[in-house]
């Protein structure tokens, strides 16, 4: 039985495939989504324990694209989220997006893509562990 069902939303098909395969090897059930529309549909369907969402789901080259954050704020508000970023500094992202995070529901973490799959796995474990502790099952 999988540890958790994770929606993984990223518009880079190669990154989405390799990270999804890595998480499946760690016994997670991964539901991939390549764009905001697909991610929204899958989140609204339900059954998602955790969502991993890239900040830029529409255009990786557009510095103003925060479509992943918009999705995180507006859809399935009770689902905890991990936000992925390709920005060079995770501290920069936290500071730059602080105001946009007001009201963002549940456990939220940031992971830089360059940190690699182990950092993502550690973030997943932190969020799921915190949720289990809140529910009294951890």
C-alpha positions as CSV (number, residue, x, y, z in Angstrom):
1,X,0.0,0.0,0.0
2,X,1.4,3.4,-0.9
3,X,2.5,5.8,1.8
4,X,0.5,8.7,0.3
5,X,-1.0,9.9,-2.9
6,X,0.9,12.8,-4.3
7,X,-0.1,15.2,-7.1
8,X,3.1,16.3,-8.9
9,X,2.6,19.3,-11.1
10,X,5.5,20.5,-13.4
11,X,5.5,21.6,-17.0
12,X,8.9,20.1,-17.7
13,X,8.1,16.5,-18.9
14,X,11.5,15.1,-18.2
15,X,11.7,16.5,-14.7
16,X,8.1,15.4,-14.0
17,X,8.9,11.8,-15.2
18,X,12.2,11.4,-13.3
19,X,11.0,12.8,-10.0
20,X,7.7,10.8,-10.3
21,X,9.6,7.6,-10.9
22,X,11.9,8.4,-7.9
23,X,8.9,9.0,-5.6
24,X,7.2,5.8,-6.8
25,X,10.4,3.9,-5.9
26,X,9.9,5.3,-2.4
27,X,6.4,3.8,-2.4
28,X,4.3,6.9,-3.0
29,X,1.5,6.9,-5.5
30,X,2.2,9.8,-7.9
31,X,-0.5,11.5,-9.9
32,X,1.4,13.6,-12.6
33,X,0.1,16.9,-14.1
34,X,1.9,18.8,-16.8
35,X,-0.1,22.1,-16.7
36,X,-2.3,24.1,-14.3
37,X,-5.6,22.9,-15.9
38,X,-4.7,19.2,-15.5
39,X,-3.4,19.8,-12.0
40,X,-6.6,21.7,-11.0
41,X,-8.8,18.9,-12.4
42,X,-6.9,16.2,-10.5
43,X,-6.9,18.2,-7.3
44,X,-10.6,18.8,-7.5
45,X,-11.2,15.1,-8.1
46,X,-9.9,14.5,-4.6
47,X,-7.9,11.7,-3.0
48,X,-4.7,13.7,-3.0
49,X,-2.7,13.7,0.3
50,X,0.0,16.1,-0.8
51,X,0.6,18.3,-3.8
52,X,4.0,19.2,-5.2
53,X,3.6,22.2,-7.5
54,X,6.2,24.1,-9.6
55,X,5.9,27.9,-9.2
56,X,6.0,28.3,-13.0
57,X,3.5,25.9,-14.5
58,X,2.9,27.9,-17.7
59,X,6.2,29.4,-18.8
60,X,9.6,28.7,-17.2
61,X,11.1,31.7,-18.9
62,X,8.6,34.2,-17.5
63,X,9.9,35.6,-14.2
64,X,6.3,36.8,-13.5
65,X,4.7,33.4,-13.9
66,X,3.5,32.3,-10.5
67,X,0.8,30.1,-11.9
68,X,1.7,27.3,-9.5
69,X,1.2,29.5,-6.5
70,X,-2.1,30.7,-7.9
71,X,-3.1,27.1,-8.2
72,X,-1.9,26.3,-4.7
73,X,-3.9,29.2,-3.2
74,X,-7.2,28.6,-5.1
75,X,-7.7,24.9,-5.5
76,X,-8.1,22.2,-2.8
77,X,-7.2,24.5,-0.1
78,X,-7.1,21.7,2.5
79,X,-4.4,19.8,0.6
80,X,-0.9,20.5,2.0
81,X,1.5,21.7,-0.7
82,X,5.2,21.8,-1.4
83,X,6.2,24.5,-3.9
84,X,9.1,23.7,-6.3
85,X,11.2,26.4,-7.7
86,X,14.1,26.7,-10.2
87,X,15.1,30.1,-8.7
88,X,18.7,30.2,-7.6
89,X,18.1,31.0,-4.0
90,X,15.4,29.5,-1.8
91,X,15.8,32.4,0.6
92,X,15.1,34.8,-2.2
93,X,11.9,32.9,-3.1
94,X,10.7,32.8,0.5
95,X,11.2,36.6,0.9
96,X,9.9,37.5,-2.5
97,X,6.7,35.5,-2.1
98,X,6.0,36.1,1.5
99,X,3.0,38.3,0.9
100,X,1.6,35.9,-1.7
101,X,1.7,33.2,0.9
102,X,-0.7,34.9,3.3
103,X,-3.7,32.6,3.8
104,X,-2.0,29.6,2.0
105,X,-3.5,26.6,3.7
106,X,-2.0,23.6,5.4
107,X,1.7,22.7,5.6
108,X,3.8,24.4,3.0
109,X,7.4,24.0,2.2
110,X,9.7,25.2,-0.6
111,X,12.2,23.0,-2.4
112,X,14.7,24.2,-5.0
113,X,14.8,21.9,-8.0
114,X,18.6,22.0,-8.0
115,X,18.6,20.5,-4.4
116,X,17.9,17.2,-6.0
117,X,15.4,14.3,-5.3
118,X,16.6,13.7,-1.7
119,X,15.7,17.2,-0.7
120,X,12.3,16.8,-2.2
121,X,11.9,13.4,-0.4
122,X,12.9,15.0,2.9
123,X,10.4,17.8,2.5
124,X,7.6,15.3,1.7
125,X,8.5,13.4,4.9
126,X,8.5,16.6,7.0
127,X,5.1,17.6,5.7
128,X,3.5,14.2,6.0
129,X,5.0,13.7,9.5
130,X,3.7,17.1,10.7
131,X,0.3,16.2,9.4
132,X,0.3,12.8,11.1
133,X,1.4,14.5,14.3
134,X,-1.5,17.0,14.0
135,X,-3.9,14.2,13.4
136,X,-2.5,12.3,16.4
137,X,-1.4,9.4,14.2
138,X,2.3,10.1,14.1
